[in-house]
Amino acid sequence: MCGIVGYSGKRSAQEVLLNGLEKLEYRGYDSAGVALALEGGIHVVKSKGRLEVLRRKLEAENLPESFCGIGHTRWATHGEPSDVNSHPHSTPRVSIVHNGIIENYGPLKADLMAKGVTFESETDTEVLVKLIDYFCCAQPKQSPLAALREALAMVRGSYALGVLFREEPDTIYAVKKESPLIVGWGEGENFVASDIPALLKYTRRYSVLEEGDMAVVKADGIRFYDAFGKPVEREVLTADWDEEAAEKGGYPHFMLKEIHEQPAAITATVSPRVENGMPDLRIPELSDEKLRSIKNIHLVACGTAMHAGMVGKTAIERLARVPAEVDIASEFRYRDPILDPDDLVIIISQSGETSDTLAALRLAKSRGVPVLAVVNVVGSSIARAADYVLYTYAGPEIAVASTKAYMVQLCTLYLFAFRLAYARGRLSEAETRRLTAELLRAGEVIQPRLADCEQIKYLASRFVNTQSCFFIGRGFDYALSLEGSLKLKEISYVHSDAYAAGELKHGTISLITDGVPVIALATQKQVYEKTISNAKETKSRGARVILFTTKDVVVPEGVADYVVRLDDYDELLMPLQLIVPLQLFAYYMAVLRGCDVDKPRNLAKSVTVE
């Protein structure tokens, strides 16, 4: 969850670090800091709170110019948010920034304390920097690189590290173990970062550190070593995002901008995978023959991506008649799932770095099961570990609450379902072409939902002071209920729950009280009447019902207080249209309640620790 930036070059390191950390704010943080190489030693400035606080502290110190340094935004995992627990952690000889968790920090700390080492913070990271410092002192003649390697050999856990030594004030050591880290290539300057947006102002050329890698970063070059200390080369990639893509573009919030970018994201994701009107996964190894051999499918993800997986499961089973399960990644890992080498595990993650999801992927591979990754970030850990990859081309998603990434996850899963069903003879060529054409025009279908938001704004204004909200639906609508509810609670802080509509009478209806809003989703004709009946039950108990349905449906009198009509569209693909007003409802509720829409409290964009 933390953000890491490092710089060695010809510019002001302070400005490069602060700019890079600003671009990583979307990851979530509670404190920030920098370590700058200055004449005579390393100077550390850090503070609890937003980056503006850190910037003011740096301005007040009026430091001489530095050309090499490391920076960090911290999301607390060990020790409360405070100045002393903030990164970088330092000794007079060495300073480090760290993302991840040192699992054996307790025994290491006890051992160091027995040797006379003292500690100021509650963090696992301070244990690591003191361990590195210990090896620097124990063998003064050995190089900083050797001391770093000795220390890391004793550490158990996950980490992305940026390390700065007093002895080498122009050099940053970048180390990766189970936590993402990249290096950026410039002209007479080079960079370290935990994510691409931190680099885009300065370079689009970058390399991804592989598992166990160490990079030695100087202004005039970068050297790579693998987990065994052997010099290696790493591919130089080019980011197809530009800096402007990570800006708000005139919208008041990134979230609203990203909601409005969904038509373009759909086109970017779907169009390259359609050939002569037919879905083409562009994965030669995942041939139709291979698709025909799949016994079961397991869709594994967390949060919003898991909700996309629920839609994917229904589409796969309905079209291809292949048994499919959806698992929360953190549960999948520990329930000892029944997996067969002829199964397929589909891993879904926006960042490609989600810790629990990555661990689930590794479990599947250890059982000999092929893994297909649906991810948004090229070269991410999940993308590199999977057997097959379907990239979603949402571009950078800065707001913590996912919108356009979810949309293109749905599109990608639909494309997979179409091809799977066609390969297995469950869909005719004509029907496959029809569904693919419908998916291609999804951006056009959702455009009216974006162009006219007045009804959704009005509904938000009517319910802005509510303390609780319920979503109900069946089938696809239930999966959308879960996602709509998650969006509402994560950014507006309104307590919200979603239920399969048929489960209301099994206990949940006791929570319905006078005036509570119930958002009923009824876009599936097969179960429309049943959902309407459930909505009516809640209204008879005092609920204020907002019904989302299609234009052609006749809504009986007395069922709903408000009706939101969706345009006619293929029922199978209706989630693509339905999610937009649900996203907008959550957005306007959050705005009217004065919430920090893009950076909601206690949440982080990229969950890279368990």
NORTA-V132588 format. One record per backbone hydrogen bond with DSSP energy under -0.5 kcal/mol. CO is the residue of the C=O (numbers start at 1). NH is the residue of the N-H. Records with the same first field share a line. If there is no record, write none. Layout:
CO = NH  NH
//
This chain:
3 = 73
4 = 194
5 = 71
6 = 192
7 = 69
8 = 190
11 = 13
12 = 16
13 = 17
14 = 18
15 = 19
16 = 20
17 = 21
18 = 22
19 = 23
20 = 24
21 = 24
22 = 25
24 = 27
25 = 28
26 = 605
30 = 49
31 = 74
32 = 47
33 = 72
34 = 45
35 = 70
36 = 38  43
38 = 41
41 = 38
42 = 44
43 = 36
45 = 34
47 = 32
50 = 53  54
51 = 55
52 = 56
53 = 57
54 = 58
55 = 59
56 = 60
57 = 61
58 = 62  63
66 = 13
67 = 9
68 = 37
69 = 7
70 = 35
71 = 5
72 = 33
73 = 3
74 = 30  31  76
82 = 86
83 = 86
89 = 96
93 = 166
94 = 91
95 = 164
96 = 88  89
97 = 162
99 = 160
101 = 103  158
102 = 105
104 = 108
105 = 109
106 = 110
107 = 111
108 = 112
109 = 113
110 = 114
111 = 115
112 = 115  117
113 = 116
123 = 127
124 = 128
125 = 129
126 = 130
127 = 131
128 = 132
129 = 133
130 = 134
131 = 135
132 = 136
133 = 137
134 = 138
135 = 139
137 = 140
139 = 142
143 = 147
144 = 148
145 = 149
146 = 150
147 = 151
148 = 152
149 = 153
150 = 154
151 = 154
152 = 155
156 = 103  104
158 = 101
159 = 177
160 = 99
161 = 175
162 = 97
163 = 173
164 = 95
165 = 168
166 = 169
168 = 165  171
171 = 165
172 = 174  217
173 = 163
174 = 215
175 = 161
176 = 212
177 = 159
181 = 209
182 = 193
183 = 207
184 = 186  191
186 = 188
189 = 186
190 = 8
191 = 184
192 = 6
193 = 182
195 = 198
196 = 199  200
199 = 202  203
204 = 239
205 = 185
206 = 237
207 = 183  209
210 = 213
213 = 176
214 = 225
215 = 174  217
216 = 218  223
217 = 172
218 = 221
221 = 218
223 = 216
224 = 232
225 = 214
226 = 229
230 = 226
232 = 224
235 = 237
237 = 206
242 = 245  246
243 = 246
244 = 247
248 = 251
253 = 257
254 = 258
255 = 259
256 = 260
257 = 261
259 = 262
261 = 265
262 = 266
263 = 267
264 = 268
265 = 269
266 = 270
267 = 271
270 = 273
271 = 274
273 = 280
275 = 278
278 = 275
283 = 286
285 = 287
287 = 291
288 = 292
289 = 293
290 = 293
291 = 294
295 = 323
296 = 344
297 = 299  325
298 = 300  346
299 = 327
300 = 348
301 = 329
302 = 305  306
303 = 306  307
304 = 308
305 = 309
306 = 310
307 = 311
308 = 312
309 = 313
310 = 314
311 = 315
312 = 316
313 = 317
314 = 318
315 = 319
316 = 320  321  322
317 = 321
323 = 297
325 = 299
327 = 301
328 = 331  332
329 = 333
331 = 334  335
332 = 337
337 = 339
340 = 343
342 = 295
343 = 370
344 = 298  346
345 = 347  372
346 = 300
347 = 374
349 = 376
350 = 376
352 = 382
354 = 358
355 = 359
356 = 360
357 = 361
358 = 362
359 = 363
360 = 364
361 = 365
362 = 366
363 = 367
364 = 367  369
365 = 368
370 = 345
371 = 373  387  388
372 = 347
373 = 375  390
374 = 349
375 = 392
376 = 378
377 = 380
380 = 384
381 = 385
382 = 386
388 = 373
389 = 391
390 = 375
392 = 394
396 = 398
403 = 407
404 = 408
405 = 409
406 = 410
407 = 411
408 = 412
409 = 413
410 = 414
411 = 415
412 = 416
413 = 417
414 = 418
415 = 419
416 = 420
417 = 421
418 = 422
419 = 423
420 = 424
421 = 426  427
422 = 425
428 = 432
429 = 433
430 = 434
431 = 435
432 = 436
433 = 437
434 = 438
435 = 439
436 = 440
437 = 441
439 = 442
441 = 445
442 = 446
443 = 447
444 = 448
446 = 449  450
447 = 450  451
448 = 452
451 = 453
453 = 457
454 = 458
455 = 459
456 = 460
457 = 461
458 = 462
459 = 463
460 = 464
463 = 466
467 = 495
468 = 517
469 = 497
470 = 519
471 = 499
472 = 521
473 = 501
474 = 477
475 = 478  479
476 = 480
477 = 481
478 = 482
479 = 483
480 = 484
481 = 485
482 = 486
483 = 487
484 = 488
485 = 489
486 = 490
487 = 491
488 = 492  494
489 = 493
495 = 469
497 = 471
499 = 473
500 = 503
501 = 504
503 = 506  508
504 = 507  509
507 = 510
508 = 511
509 = 512
511 = 513
513 = 516
516 = 544
517 = 470
518 = 520  546
519 = 472  521
520 = 522  548
522 = 550
523 = 525
524 = 527  528
525 = 528
527 = 531
528 = 532
529 = 533
530 = 534
531 = 535
532 = 536
533 = 537
534 = 538
535 = 539
536 = 540
537 = 541
538 = 541  543
539 = 542
542 = 515
543 = 545
544 = 518
545 = 547  561  562
546 = 520  548
547 = 549  564
548 = 522
549 = 566
550 = 553
553 = 555
554 = 556
556 = 559
562 = 547
563 = 565
564 = 549
566 = 551
570 = 573
571 = 574
573 = 576  577
574 = 577  578
575 = 579
577 = 580  581
578 = 582
579 = 583
580 = 584
581 = 585
582 = 586
583 = 587
584 = 588
585 = 589
586 = 590
587 = 591
588 = 592
589 = 593
590 = 595
591 = 594
595 = 597
598 = 400
600 = 603
605 = 607
606 = 608
607 = 355
//
